[in-house]
Amino acid sequence: MSLSILEKNLNQYQNITGSFTQDRIIAILKKPLRSSGTFLISKKHGLIWKQTDPFNLRVILSENKMSQKYQNQPEESFTKDKNPSLFYFTSLFTQLFEGDFEQLKTNFTFELNQNADTWTLTLKPKTMPLNKIFEKITIKGNKFINLLVLQEIRGDKTIIRFNNQKK
């Protein structure tokens, strides 16, 4: 499989829904911080991330706006114009899900491996500030992305497992 075929496969759906489990492994903590919930990736609406455990959190991310609602608190909104650094990192997440390799090539080198029906894409940052934060980002999948691992330089790691994906 080539990068262009993988990009085409990841870009073919207008909407993808599913569930996630996220483990945040922080070097100074004995146990990972675990959260879980559901997500929707929509070319029309962006990313809708609904965490349900251990507490309710909803994040909606579009190209120019991000809103979040924590528990029963009022919703907070952020715009790209007023928070460009926030959108630098949040757009990275969207680019990963959509397989927008043209944008990702600006900031990363790629290594793609395929084994039977699965593939693994390793991204190594080559530009600031990403290369000061991440050692590498690993994405594994088949038809959809099943695993996303963000390995930080300081030793912390975020592992997100995706399940029950549907178009």
C-alpha positions in Angstrom: 0.0 0.0 0.0 1.2 3.5 -0.8 0.6 6.7 1.0 -1.7 7.9 -1.8 -3.9 4.7 -1.5 -4.0 5.1 2.3 -5.0 8.8 1.9 -7.7 7.9 -0.6 -9.0 5.1 1.8 -9.1 7.5 4.8 -10.8 10.3 2.8 -13.5 8.2 1.2 -16.2 8.7 3.9 -18.3 11.8 4.6 -18.9 10.6 8.2 -17.3 8.1 10.6 -18.7 7.3 14.0 -17.4 5.0 16.7 -16.2 4.7 20.3 -12.8 5.4 21.9 -10.8 4.5 24.9 -7.9 6.8 25.7 -5.1 6.1 28.1 -2.9 9.0 29.1 0.4 7.6 30.5 2.2 10.3 32.5 5.7 9.4 33.7 5.1 10.7 37.3 1.9 8.7 37.8 1.7 5.0 38.7 -1.5 4.4 36.7 -2.7 5.7 33.4 -5.5 8.2 33.2 -8.3 6.5 31.3 -11.3 8.1 29.5 -13.8 6.8 27.0 -16.7 7.9 24.9 -17.8 8.3 21.3 -16.8 10.3 18.3 -18.1 11.6 15.0 -15.8 12.8 12.2 -17.7 14.6 9.6 -16.4 16.5 6.5 -19.3 18.9 6.9 -19.2 19.4 10.7 -15.7 18.5 11.8 -14.9 16.4 14.9 -17.3 15.8 17.7 -15.7 14.1 20.7 -18.0 13.1 23.5 -16.2 11.7 26.5 -18.6 9.9 29.0 -16.1 8.4 31.4 -14.8 9.4 34.0 -16.7 12.6 33.4 -18.7 14.2 30.7 -16.9 16.4 28.2 -17.9 17.4 24.7 -15.5 18.9 22.2 -16.6 20.1 18.8 -13.8 21.0 16.4 -14.3 22.6 13.0 -11.8 24.3 10.8 -12.2 27.7 12.5 -13.9 27.1 15.8 -13.6 24.8 18.8 -16.2 24.6 21.5 -16.1 22.5 24.7 -18.6 21.8 27.4 -17.5 20.2 30.6 -20.1 18.5 32.8 -22.8 21.1 33.7 -20.5 24.1 33.0 -21.3 26.7 30.3 -20.0 26.0 26.9 -16.7 27.7 26.0 -15.8 28.6 22.4 -12.5 29.5 20.8 -11.9 30.8 17.3 -8.8 30.3 15.1 -8.4 34.1 14.8 -8.0 34.5 18.5 -6.2 31.3 19.4 -4.0 30.3 16.4 -1.6 28.1 18.6 -4.6 26.0 19.9 -5.8 25.4 16.3 -2.3 24.4 15.2 -2.5 21.3 17.4 -6.2 20.6 17.0 -5.9 20.8 13.2 -3.2 18.2 13.4 -5.7 15.8 15.0 -8.2 16.4 12.2 -5.5 16.0 9.5 -4.6 12.6 11.0 -8.2 11.3 10.9 -8.8 12.5 7.4 -5.5 11.3 6.1 -4.6 14.8 4.9 -1.0 13.8 4.0 -0.3 16.9 2.0 -0.7 19.0 5.1 1.0 16.5 7.3 4.1 16.4 5.0 4.8 20.0 6.0 5.5 18.9 9.6 6.4 15.2 9.5 8.4 12.5 7.8 6.4 9.3 7.1 7.1 5.6 7.4 4.4 3.3 6.2 4.4 -0.5 6.8 1.8 -3.0 5.8 1.1 -6.5 7.3 -1.7 -8.6 5.8 -4.9 -6.5 6.2 -3.4 -3.9 8.6 -1.1 -0.9 8.1 1.1 1.2 10.4 2.0 4.8 9.7 4.7 6.4 11.8 5.1 10.2 11.7 8.2 11.8 13.0 8.0 15.6 13.5 10.5 17.7 11.6 9.4 21.2 12.5 9.0 23.4 15.6 7.1 23.2 17.9 6.1 19.6 17.1 9.7 18.2 17.2 10.1 19.7 20.7 6.9 17.9 22.0 6.5 14.6 20.1 9.1 11.9 19.5 6.7 10.2 17.1 3.0 9.6 16.3 2.0 6.1 15.4 -1.3 5.3 13.6 -2.5 1.7 13.0 -5.6 0.6 11.1 -7.2 -1.4 8.3 -10.3 0.1 6.8 -10.4 2.7 9.6 -7.9 4.1 12.1 -7.9 1.6 15.1 -5.0 3.0 17.2 -3.3 6.4 17.6 -0.2 6.7 19.9 1.3 10.1 20.7 4.8 9.5 22.1 6.1 12.6 23.7 9.8 13.6 24.1 9.5 13.8 27.9 8.3 10.2 28.1 4.5 10.7 28.4 2.3 8.9 26.0 -1.3 9.0 24.9 -2.9 5.8 23.5 -6.3 6.1 21.8 -8.1 2.9 20.7 -11.0 3.3 18.3 -13.8 0.7 18.1 -17.1 0.1 16.4 -16.4 2.5 13.6 -19.1 2.9 11.0 -19.5 5.1 7.9 
